[in-house]
Structure formats: structure tokens, C-alpha cells
Amino acid sequence: MEDFKIGDIVRLKSSGTPMTIEDLDVSDNTALCVWHDKKKILQSARFDVRTLVSIDEISKFGYSDDDDIPIPLI
């Protein structure tokens, strides 16, 4: 599993809104992530950690609030 921990801020590697990791499941290599959508409604979904990148990596490329809302892959 990637070196993520609960509370890390991540996003999908392909694009998307920053999300906070709320739970990690080492048995299936997934992270439960939470974020607010454009209407400020709290959303959550579980993602394979191989599809996530940390906010440190995001900051190298920049982020816009107009980016797409993440779509769960699982």
C-alpha cells in the first residue's frame, strides 16, 4: 500500500478535487476519501490507493476549484 495515512489530502491521479483520507483498508488496498462537491455537500467514496496522489504531488502541478469532482473507481 502507498504510504498514505488517515488525514492525508489526496486526489485522483487523472484529475479532480482534493479529498481527505478518512479510512485505510490494507486488506483490499483502498482508501475511503471525503470531499465537498460544488454545492458544498459532503461526499465520500472508496478508491484504490494506486489511483491517488498526495497533495504534495498536486502542488507541483497546481489545482483549480474548477477541476472535476472525483468519480469513484470502485
Backbone as a ProteinNet text record, in pm:
[ID]
protein_1_A
[PRIMARY]
MEDFKIGDIVRLKSSGTPMTIEDLDVSDNTALCVWHDKKKILQSARFDVRTLVSIDEISKFGYSDDDDIPIPLI
[TERTIARY]
85.2	0	89.1	43.7	115.2	135.2	218.4	245.8	146.5	19.5	-83.2	-121.1	-173.8	-226.1	-356.2	-436.1	-561.4	-531.6	-609.5	-590.5	-512.8	-444.6	-371.8	-469	-423.7	-503.5	-450.6	-542.4	-507.4	-606.5	-581.2	-677.1	-649.3	-738.1	-714.2	-596.1	-516.8	-402.2	-444.4	-561.2	-605.7	-655.6	-713.8	-764.1	-857.1	-914.4	-1017	-994.3	-1093.7	-1098.2	-1011.9	-941.8	-870.4	-967	-922.2	-1002.9	-918.3	-983.4	-914.9	-936.1	-828.3	-840.3	-899	-1012.8	-1082.8	-1055.5	-1024.9	-1000	-914.7	-830	-748.7	-779.7	-794	-820.3	-706.7	-614.6	-498.3	-536.2	-650.9	-689.8	-724.6	-777.4	-808.4	-740.4	-642.5	-559.9	-642.1	-741.1	-826	-825.2	-866.1	-879	-1019.7	-1083.3	-1211	-1178.6	-1224.2	-1194.5	-1322.4	-1309.1	-1421.5	-1382.9	-1483.8	-1464	-1598.2	-1595.6	-1718.6	-1735.6	-1857	-1882.6	-1903.5	-1934.3	-1950	-2065.1	-2160	-2271.4	-2240.7	-2115.1	-2067.1	-2129.9	-2174.7	-2230.6	-2118	-2107.2	-2002.4	-2028	-1925.7	-1931.7	-1824.1	-1840.6	-1736.3	-1739.7	-1624.6	-1613.6	-1482.4	-1477.5	-1356.5	-1283.3	-1150.8	-1067.1	-949.6	-908.7	-784.6	-670.9	-581.7	-477.2	-382	-375.2	-288.6	-339.6	-465.2	-522.8	-510.7	-451.6	-442.7	-301.7	-293.7	-166.3	-179.8	-71.7	-78.1	-82.2	-127.7	-135.1	3	108	243.5	270.9	223.8	239.8	149.5	28.7	-65.2	-4.9	59.1	111.7	217.9	280.9	378.8	311.3	184.2	114.6	6.8	-32	-136.5	-272.4	-369.9	-506.2	-602.5	-711.8	-816.1	-946	-1023.2	-1153.4	-1248.6	-1214.3	-1299.7	-1272.8	-1174.5	-1144.9	-1267.4	-1270.4	-1382.7	-1393	-1511.5	-1535.9	-1493.2	-1425.2	-1377.9	-1491.3	-1463.3	-1559.7	-1499.8	-1568	-1512.8	-1482.8	-1371.5	-1333.9	-1374.8	-1421	-1457	-1606.2
-118.1	0	123.7	225.5	352.8	398.8	497	547.3	655	633.5	727.6	699.1	802.4	783.7	862.1	827.2	897.4	1045	1129.7	1273.9	1332.9	1247.9	1298.1	1356.7	1459.1	1519.2	1466.2	1410.8	1344.6	1384.6	1339.7	1349.1	1234.1	1213.6	1112.1	1154.2	1059.5	1091.2	1159.9	1124.6	1178.4	1321.8	1361.7	1497.9	1493.4	1605.8	1604.6	1695.8	1697	1777.9	1715.6	1797	1741.3	1670.4	1558.8	1477.9	1445.9	1420.4	1381.3	1232.6	1161.2	1018.7	1003.9	933.7	912.9	774.6	677.2	541.3	470	380	296.8	150.4	71.9	-71.7	-146.3	-199.4	-268.6	-401.5	-458.5	-588	-579	-463.9	-450.1	-328.8	-269.3	-162	-40.7	-1.8	111.4	216.7	336.6	447.6	505.3	527.2	597.8	745.9	819.7	962.3	1043.8	1164.2	1256.2	1389.3	1459.8	1590.4	1660.1	1790.7	1867.1	1891.5	1866.7	1890.9	2041.1	2077.5	2219.1	2285.9	2205.2	2259.3	2254.9	2223.2	2215.1	2101.3	1997.4	1878.5	1777	1723	1625.8	1496.1	1449.7	1326.5	1231.4	1103.8	1007.6	891.1	829.1	710.7	641.1	512.5	434.4	422.3	444.1	440.5	346.2	280.2	203	304.2	279.8	377.6	399.2	304.4	322	430.1	473.2	577.9	716.3	724.8	850.5	907.4	1039.3	1108.4	1206	1225.7	1313.8	1460.4	1544.8	1688	1744.8	1684.1	1729.8	1719	1610.9	1594.9	1691.4	1715.8	1807.8	1947.2	1991.2	2126.9	2151.8	2046.2	2061.9	2106.6	2066	2092.7	2199.1	2235.9	2334.2	2269.4	2345.9	2297.5	2412.8	2386.6	2486.1	2434.2	2521.6	2481.7	2438.9	2466.9	2429	2287.4	2219.2	2081.6	1993.4	1881.3	1788.6	1730.6	1691.9	1622.4	1478.4	1417.6	1279.9	1179.7	1081.4	974	845.4	775.7	652.4	549.2	480.7	376.2	238.7	233	104.4	101.1
0	0	0	-68.2	-68.2	75.3	94.7	228.7	271.8	245.2	287.8	432.2	498.8	633.5	645.6	745.1	768.6	789.8	722.4	731.3	615.2	535.6	418.7	317.7	247.5	140.7	8.5	-71.9	-197.6	-305.8	-424.7	-534.8	-629	-724.1	-826.1	-911.6	-957.4	-1041.3	-1170.2	-1221.7	-1350	-1341.1	-1230.3	-1206.7	-1087.2	-1052.8	-950.7	-833	-748.9	-628.8	-518.9	-440.3	-325.7	-230.2	-175.2	-83.9	37.8	150.4	273	295.7	326.8	357.7	497.1	503.2	629.6	688.2	601	646.4	542.5	589	500.2	527.5	420.4	433.3	365.5	446.7	389.6	325.8	363.8	306.8	159.2	116.1	-26.8	-90.8	-17	-72.9	-116	-32.7	-67.3	42.9	3.6	97	84.5	198.2	199.9	204.9	104.1	93.4	105.1	161.3	173.2	109.4	55.1	-6.2	-12.8	-38.9	-58.7	-208.2	-259.3	-400.5	-423.7	-547	-581.7	-507.6	-457.6	-378.4	-229.2	-195.1	-56.4	22.8	-48.1	15.7	33.5	154.4	183.2	105.9	36.2	-41	11.2	-15.9	19.6	-77.6	-94.5	-179.9	-147.4	-179.2	-157.6	-291.5	-287.7	-406.5	-385.1	-491	-488.9	-468.1	-372.3	-343	-460.5	-552.7	-670	-763.7	-745.5	-829.9	-768.1	-647	-573.6	-575.2	-561.6	-549.1	-432	-356.9	-240.8	-282.6	-192.3	-219.3	-249.3	-194.5	-224.5	-374	-434.6	-579.5	-654.7	-601.9	-665.8	-672.6	-564.9	-558.9	-665.7	-715.3	-822.6	-952.8	-969.9	-1094.9	-1081.6	-958.9	-937.3	-928.4	-878.9	-862.5	-882.1	-946.8	-966.8	-908.8	-844.9	-791.9	-902.4	-1026.8	-1138.8	-1186.3	-1124.9	-1164.5	-1139.7	-1205.7	-1193.6	-1054.7	-1017.9	-891.7	-912.4	-814.2	-831.4	-851.2	-933.2	-958.1	-905.4	-814.2	-757.5	-864.8	-849.3	-943.9	-893.6	-769.1	-708.4	-683.4
[MASK]
++++++++++++++++++++++++++++++++++++++++++++++++++++++++++++++++++++++++++

